[in-house]
Amino acid sequence: MEHRENSPDPATERRDEEARREDGLIRQAQEGDQRAFEALVRLHERLVFGVIAGFMRRRQDVEDLAQEVFLKAYLAIGRFRTGAPFAPWLHRIAVNTCYDHLRGIRRRPEVGLGDLAESEAEFLHRFMERGHRSGDLEADDRLAARDLAERILATLPPKDRLAITLREVNGFEIAEIARALGSSRAAAKVRLFRARRAMQAALRRLMRKDEQIG
């Protein structure tokens, strides 16, 4: 009977080959090979665009920030420790770039009913009438709910915005959020809790106003 215990696993071989190729590209890029860096960009551009799209809705904003991320990575590639995981390093640059952008955006005042788009106001009214479960929402309502959430999110301080976006949009664990914020895990938990409460309070205020008008 033929033993296959020592047979190489194709998936493992493929991952090892990809890792060796990536390490080679990193070393070449560190030596000033621009084509090697462009190859690294192609390998990881989906990751970077995915991170930024969790923070920004406008395609132009996503593309502009992606270019900024890759420029920062290009300028810092010489300090990258060869052999370390490249994707998490690039991911941190993307998250920090988004945070810097959010911090530079002026915090918006409290949201009023008059600030809402028609679709958002209609969704809020339907939400109050029948409530909802996320799986029951129609496509238009899902879009309106996201727009309304982003409008409320924009009223929060930048670090609160970042914490809740990393958790709810990007699915970060508390430890990852803490690293992105440069804080302890306990502080990240508090910030996330506070951000959620602030958003819930803003939604309740809108609902009360809508009820009074109705």
N, C-alpha and C positions, 0 to 999 in steps of 0.2 A: 504494500500500500504506500502510495506516494505521500510524503510529509510536506505540508505547505507552511509549517510554522515560521520558517525563515524567509518565505517569499515576500518580496517588497510590496507594500501596499501602494497601488497606483495613485490614490489621492494624496498620500503622504509624500510620495516622490514628486508629485506635481507641486505641492506646497513648498517643498524644499527647493525645487528648481526655481520657483517664482521668488522665493526669499533670496536665493543666490543672485538671481538677475537684478532684483531690487538693490541689494548691497553693492553690486557692481555699478549700477547707475548712480547710486549715492556717492561712491568714491570718485567716479568720473565727474559728477557735478561739483564735488568739492575741489576738484582740480581745475575747474573753470569750463568744463564741457557743457555748453548751453543746450546742445541737443539731448544730452543725457538728462538734464533737468526737465526739458520739455517732455521726455518720455515718462518721467516720474509724475508730471502733471497729468498726463493722459491716464496713468494708472489710478490716480486718486481724485480726479476731478469730480466724479460722482459723489464721493464722500464729502468734499468741500461744498459743492452746490447743495447737497442734502442738508448739511448743517445750517447754511445760510438761509435756505428756503424756510427753515423752521422759525426764523426771526423776521424775515422780510417777505412781503407779498409781491411787490412790484418786481417784474423780471429785470428791469434795468438796475435796480438796487442790488439784486442778487448777483448779477454779472459784474457790476462795479466792485462789490466787496470781494468777490472771488478773485478778481485781478489783484486786489490789494493783498489778499491772503497769499497768493502765489508769489507776489513781489517780496513780501516779508520773508517767506520761506526761502526764496532764492538768496536774499541778502544774509540769511542766518544759516544757510546750509553748511557753511564752513565750521560752525560750532556744533553741528549735530554729531553725536557720538556714534560712530560706525558700529553696527551690530545691534543697536537699540531698535525697538519697534518704530517704524517711520510713521505709520498711520496715526497713532495716538499723538505724536508730536505735531503733526499737521493739523489734527483735530483741535488741539489746544490753541494753535494759532488762529484757526477759523473762529472758535468760540470767543477768544479775546478780542478779535477784530470786530465781531458782532457787538460785543459788550461796549467797546470803545465807541462804536457808531451809535448805539442806543444812548450812551451817556451824553453824547453830543447833541441828541435830539431834545429839544425843549419839552419839558414835561407839560402835558396838556392839562387844562383845568377840568374840574368835575364835569362828567357827561350829563347833559340835559336832554329831555325829549326832543327839543328843537334841533339838537345836533345829529339825531339819527336819520339815516337814509330811510326812505319809505319801506323798503324790504325789512329793515331792522325793526322799525316801529310795528309793522304788521306781525312780525315774528314774536315780538315782545307781547303783543296783545293776545295772540293765539296761545303763547306760553302760559299767560295768566289764566286764560279761559279753561284750558284743558290739561295744562302741564305737559310733560313729555318724558319719554324714555329715549335715549340717544339713538337706539336702533329703529325707532318709529319715525324719525324725521325724514321728510322728503328732501330731495337734493337742494331745492331752493332754500328750505328752512335751515339745512346744515350750513349752507353758505352764509345766510343771514346771521345764524348763531355765531359763526366764526368771526364775521365782521364785527358783530356787537362785542364779542369777547376781546377782540383786538383793540376796539375803541376804548373799552374800559381799561385794558392792560396799559394803554398809552398814558393813563393818568397816574400810574404807579411810579415810584422812584426807580432809576435804572437797575439797581441791584435786585430789587423785588421783581421787576420785569424779567430780568435774566434768570432768576431762580425758578420762576414759575414756567417760563418758556422751556428751559432745560428739562424740567420735570415732566410737564404735560405734553410738550411737542416732541422733544428729542428722547424722552424716556430715560433720562439720567438717574442714576442712584444718588443717594444723599452724599456719599463720599466724593463722587465726581462733581456734584454741584459745589461742594465745599472747596474742592481744588480750583474750580473755575472762578469762584468768588474770592479765593484767597482767605478763607475763614475756616473755623473749626466746624466739625459736623453738627455740633449742637447749635451753633450760630446759623448754619445753613437751614436746619430744621425750623428754627424760630422764624427766619426770614420767609421761608416757604409758607409756613402757617399764616404769617401776617399778610402775605400777598394774597393768599386765597381768601382770607377773611375780608380784606379790603375790596376784592372783586365781588364777593357775595354781597357786601354792604352796598356797593355801588348799584348792583342789579336790583336789590330790594328798594333802593331809593327811586330808581326808574319805575319800578312796578307800582310803588305808592303813588307817584305822580300820574301815571297812566290811569290808575284807579280813580283818582280824584277827578281827572278830566272826563273819564267815562261816566 
